[in-house]
């Protein structure tokens, strides 16, 4: 889920290659999920943390 990947997104900032696309494989994710686009994954919004 996005909640599981969110800490890794923060830790992986500056890394050249990371594999954090797990939430894209889910049929449904949490409310306020991580945002993915052509540039990659974006940092989580405060709403994701609850």
N, CA, C and O atoms as a printed pandas DataFrame, in Angstrom:
     atom_number atom_name residue_name chain_id  residue_number  x_coord  y_coord  z_coord
0              1         N          UNK        A               1    0.835   -1.186    0.000
1              2        CA          UNK        A               1    0.000    0.000    0.000
2              3         C          UNK        A               1    0.879    1.248    0.000
3              4         O          UNK        A               1    2.083    1.179    0.246
4              5         N          UNK        A               2    0.266    2.362   -0.275
5              6        CA          UNK        A               2    1.006    3.626   -0.235
6              7         C          UNK        A               2    1.565    3.897    1.154
7              8         O          UNK        A               2    2.647    4.468    1.291
8              9         N          UNK        A               3    0.829    3.488    2.183
9             10        CA          UNK        A               3    1.310    3.706    3.547
10            11         C          UNK        A               3    2.586    2.905    3.808
11            12         O          UNK        A               3    3.467    3.371    4.530
12            13         N          UNK        A               4    2.696    1.725    3.239
13            14        CA          UNK        A               4    3.898    0.908    3.400
14            15         C          UNK        A               4    5.084    1.492    2.635
15            16         O          UNK        A               4    6.220    1.399    3.101
16            17         N          UNK        A               5    4.841    2.089    1.476
17            18        CA          UNK        A               5    5.914    2.637    0.645
18            19         C          UNK        A               5    6.347    4.041    1.060
19            20         O          UNK        A               5    7.470    4.445    0.759
20            21         N          UNK        A               6    5.497    4.784    1.735
21            22        CA          UNK        A               6    5.780    6.188    2.052
22            23         C          UNK        A               6    7.101    6.394    2.797
23            24         O          UNK        A               6    7.849    7.299    2.427
24            25         N          UNK        A               7    7.430    5.602    3.827
25            26        CA          UNK        A               7    8.730    5.809    4.482
26            27         C          UNK        A               7    9.904    5.573    3.528
27            28         O          UNK        A               7   10.915    6.272    3.599
28            29         N          UNK        A               8    9.769    4.591    2.639
29            30        CA          UNK        A               8   10.841    4.312    1.687
30            31         C          UNK        A               8   11.014    5.453    0.698
31            32         O          UNK        A               8   12.134    5.745    0.278
32            33         N          UNK        A               9    9.918    6.102    0.322
33            34        CA          UNK        A               9   10.011    7.257   -0.586
34            35         C          UNK        A               9   10.875    8.334    0.056
35            36         O          UNK        A               9   11.721    8.933   -0.607
36            37         N          UNK        A              10   10.664    8.574    1.329
37            38        CA          UNK        A              10   11.447    9.595    2.024
38            39         C          UNK        A              10   12.911    9.189    2.146
39            40         O          UNK        A              10   13.802   10.020    1.969
40            41         N          UNK        A              11   13.166    7.922    2.444
41            42        CA          UNK        A              11   14.545    7.448    2.594
42            43         C          UNK        A              11   15.291    7.368    1.269
43            44         O          UNK        A              11   16.513    7.512    1.240
44            45         N          UNK        A              12   14.575    7.141    0.178
45            46        CA          UNK        A              12   15.212    6.934   -1.123
46            47         C          UNK        A              12   15.455    8.224   -1.897
47            48         O          UNK        A              12   15.937    8.171   -3.029
48            49         N          UNK        A              13   15.141    9.359   -1.330
49            50        CA          UNK        A              13   15.374   10.621   -2.034
50            51         C          UNK        A              13   16.853   10.726   -2.394
51            52         O          UNK        A              13   17.723   10.530   -1.546
52            53         N          UNK        A              14   17.117   11.026   -3.621
53            54        CA          UNK        A              14   18.494   11.156   -4.077
54            55         C          UNK        A              14   19.069    9.873   -4.652
55            56         O          UNK        A              14   20.137    9.902   -5.263
56            57         N          UNK        A              15   18.387    8.749   -4.471
57            58        CA          UNK        A              15   18.866    7.492   -5.041
58            59         C          UNK        A              15   18.612    7.495   -6.547
59            60         O          UNK        A              15   17.629    8.067   -7.018
60            61         N          UNK        A              16   19.498    6.859   -7.287
61            62        CA          UNK        A              16   19.320    6.805   -8.736
62            63         C          UNK        A              16   18.217    5.839   -9.143
63            64         O          UNK        A              16   17.431    6.135  -10.042
64            65         N          UNK        A              17   18.156    4.689   -8.485
65            66        CA          UNK        A              17   17.176    3.670   -8.852
66            67         C          UNK        A              17   16.527    3.130   -7.582
67            68         O          UNK        A              17   17.216    2.745   -6.637
68            69         N          UNK        A              18   15.209    3.107   -7.568
69            70        CA          UNK        A              18   14.451    2.488   -6.477
70            71         C          UNK        A              18   13.261    1.745   -7.081
71            72         O          UNK        A              18   12.820    2.058   -8.187
72            73         N          UNK        A              19   12.752    0.771   -6.353
73            74        CA          UNK        A              19   11.600   -0.006   -6.810
74            75         C          UNK        A              19   10.480    0.180   -5.794
75            76         O          UNK        A              19   10.366   -0.579   -4.832
76            77         N          UNK        A              20    9.662    1.191   -6.017
77            78        CA          UNK        A              20    8.594    1.533   -5.075
78            79         C          UNK        A              20    7.233    1.576   -5.760
79            80         O          UNK        A              20    6.373    2.374   -5.386
80            81         N          UNK        A              21    7.034    0.724   -6.756
81            82        CA          UNK        A              21    5.779    0.769   -7.504
82            83         C          UNK        A              21    4.736   -0.223   -6.998
83            84         O          UNK        A              21    3.722   -0.435   -7.663
84            85         N          UNK        A              22    4.959   -0.822   -5.860
85            86        CA          UNK        A              22    4.024   -1.804   -5.311
86            87         C          UNK        A              22    2.579   -1.352   -5.265
87            88         O          UNK        A              22    1.697   -2.118   -5.655
88            89         N          UNK        A              23    2.292   -0.130   -4.802
89            90        CA          UNK        A              23    0.895    0.297   -4.742
90            91         C          UNK        A              23    0.196    0.334   -6.107
91            92         O          UNK        A              23   -1.030    0.253   -6.172
92            93         N          UNK        A              24    0.955    0.453   -7.181
93            94        CA          UNK        A              24    0.340    0.476   -8.511
94            95         C          UNK        A              24   -0.226   -0.890   -8.894
95            96         O          UNK        A              24   -1.062   -0.985   -9.793
96            97         N          UNK        A              25    0.222   -1.939   -8.222
97            98        CA          UNK        A              25   -0.230   -3.294   -8.534
98            99         C          UNK        A              25   -1.493   -3.680   -7.770
99           100         O          UNK        A              25   -2.073   -4.733   -8.032
100          101         N          UNK        A              26   -1.924   -2.848   -6.834
101          102        CA          UNK        A              26   -3.099   -3.144   -6.019
102          103         C          UNK        A              26   -4.389   -2.760   -6.747
103          104         O          UNK        A              26   -4.427   -1.775   -7.484
104          105         N          UNK        A              27   -5.432   -3.543   -6.533
105          106        CA          UNK        A              27   -6.741   -3.197   -7.098
106          107         C          UNK        A              27   -7.275   -1.924   -6.454
107          108         O          UNK        A              27   -7.948   -1.127   -7.108
108          109         N          UNK        A              28   -6.976   -1.733   -5.172
109          110        CA          UNK        A              28   -7.407   -0.532   -4.446
110          111         C          UNK        A              28   -6.342   -0.188   -3.412
111          112         O          UNK        A              28   -5.758   -1.076   -2.792
112          113         N          UNK        A              29   -6.098    1.081   -3.235
113          114        CA          UNK        A              29   -5.104    1.557   -2.271
114          115         C          UNK        A              29   -5.828    2.385   -1.217
115          116         O          UNK        A              29   -7.049    2.536   -1.266
116          117         N          UNK        A              30   -5.089    2.907   -0.289
117          118        CA          UNK        A              30   -5.647    3.745    0.771
118          119         C          UNK        A              30   -6.160    5.072    0.209
119          120         O          UNK        A              30   -5.878    5.430   -0.934
120          121         N          UNK        A              31   -6.918    5.791    1.039
121          122        CA          UNK        A              31   -7.276    7.166    0.694
122          123         C          UNK        A              31   -5.997    7.990    0.662
123          124         O          UNK        A              31   -5.075    7.721    1.432
124          125         N          UNK        A              32   -5.923    8.972   -0.198
125          126        CA          UNK        A              32   -4.763    9.863   -0.326
126          127         C          UNK        A              32   -3.481    9.075   -0.629
127          128         O          UNK        A              32   -2.494    9.213    0.092
128          129         N          UNK        A              33   -3.484    8.257   -1.678
129          130        CA          UNK        A              33   -2.311    7.436   -1.993
130          131         C          UNK        A              33   -1.136    8.266   -2.511
131          132         O          UNK        A              33   -1.271    9.458   -2.786
132          133         N          UNK        A              34    0.014    7.608   -2.636
133          134        CA          UNK        A              34    1.168    8.246   -3.258
134          135         C          UNK        A              34    0.818    8.591   -4.699
135          136         O          UNK        A              34    0.022    7.900   -5.334
136          137         N          UNK        A              35    1.411    9.656   -5.208
137          138        CA          UNK        A              35    1.175   10.077   -6.591
138          139         C          UNK        A              35    2.331    9.583   -7.458
139          140         O          UNK        A              35    3.499    9.828   -7.153
140          141         N          UNK        A              36    1.994    8.892   -8.532
141          142        CA          UNK        A              36    2.970    8.408   -9.507
142          143         C          UNK        A              36    2.680    9.077  -10.843
143          144         O          UNK        A              36    1.520    9.228  -11.227
144          145         N          UNK        A              37    3.728    9.476  -11.550
145          146        CA          UNK        A              37    3.579    9.992  -12.908
146          147         C          UNK        A              37    4.841    9.652  -13.686
147          148         O          UNK        A              37    5.652    8.850  -13.223
148          149         N          UNK        A              38    5.019   10.241  -14.847
149          150        CA          UNK        A              38    6.164    9.929  -15.707
150          151         C          UNK        A              38    7.504   10.230  -15.039
151          152         O          UNK        A              38    8.517    9.624  -15.389
152          153         N          UNK        A              39    7.519   11.150  -14.088
153          154        CA          UNK        A              39    8.769   11.486  -13.389
154          155         C          UNK        A              39    9.072   10.531  -12.251
155          156         O          UNK        A              39   10.206   10.490  -11.773
156          157         N          UNK        A              40    8.090    9.762  -11.806
157          158        CA          UNK        A              40    8.300    8.817  -10.714
158          159         C          UNK        A              40    7.262    8.981   -9.625
159          160         O          UNK        A              40    6.122    9.370   -9.879
160          161         N          UNK        A              41    7.678    8.679   -8.411
161          162        CA          UNK        A              41    6.779    8.769   -7.259
162          163         C          UNK        A              41    7.061   10.069   -6.509
163          164         O          UNK        A              41    8.211   10.488   -6.381
164          165         N          UNK        A              42    6.007   10.691   -6.022
165          166        CA          UNK        A              42    6.137   11.961   -5.311
166          167         C          UNK        A              42    6.006   11.738   -3.810
167          168         O          UNK        A              42    5.382   10.761   -3.396
168          169         N          UNK        A              43    6.569   12.603   -2.990
169          170        CA          UNK        A              43    6.472   12.446   -1.534
170          171         C          UNK        A              43    5.013   12.387   -1.079
171          172         O          UNK        A              43    4.136   12.984   -1.704
172          173         N          UNK        A              44    4.761   11.670    0.003
173          174        CA          UNK        A              44    3.385   11.542    0.487
174          175         C          UNK        A              44    2.832   12.859    1.017
175          176         O          UNK        A              44    3.575   13.725    1.479
176          177         N          UNK        A              45    1.520   12.986    0.939
177          178        CA          UNK        A              45    0.850   14.143    1.530
178          179         C          UNK        A              45    0.603   13.849    3.011
179          180         O          UNK        A              45    0.569   12.682    3.401
180          181         N          UNK        A              46    0.433   14.861    3.828
181          182        CA          UNK        A              46    0.159   14.632    5.255
182          183         C          UNK        A              46   -1.088   13.775    5.489
183          184         O          UNK        A              46   -1.157   13.049    6.481
184          185         N          UNK        A              47   -2.067   13.849    4.593
185          186        CA          UNK        A              47   -3.301   13.080    4.759
186          187         C          UNK        A              47   -3.063   11.568    4.720
187          188         O          UNK        A              47   -3.825   10.815    5.327
188          189         N          UNK        A              48   -2.029   11.116    4.025
189          190        CA          UNK        A              48   -1.745    9.682    3.954
190          191         C          UNK        A              48   -1.458    9.108    5.335
191          192         O          UNK        A              48   -1.839    7.975    5.631
192          193         N          UNK        A              49   -0.797    9.876    6.170
193          194        CA          UNK        A              49   -0.389    9.389    7.492
194          195         C          UNK        A              49   -1.557    9.274    8.459
195          196         O          UNK        A              49   -1.420    8.671    9.524
196          197         N          UNK        A              50   -2.709    9.847    8.102
197          198        CA          UNK        A              50   -3.885    9.724    8.969
198          199         C          UNK        A              50   -3.981   10.869    9.855
199          200         O          UNK        A              50   -4.907   10.948   10.662
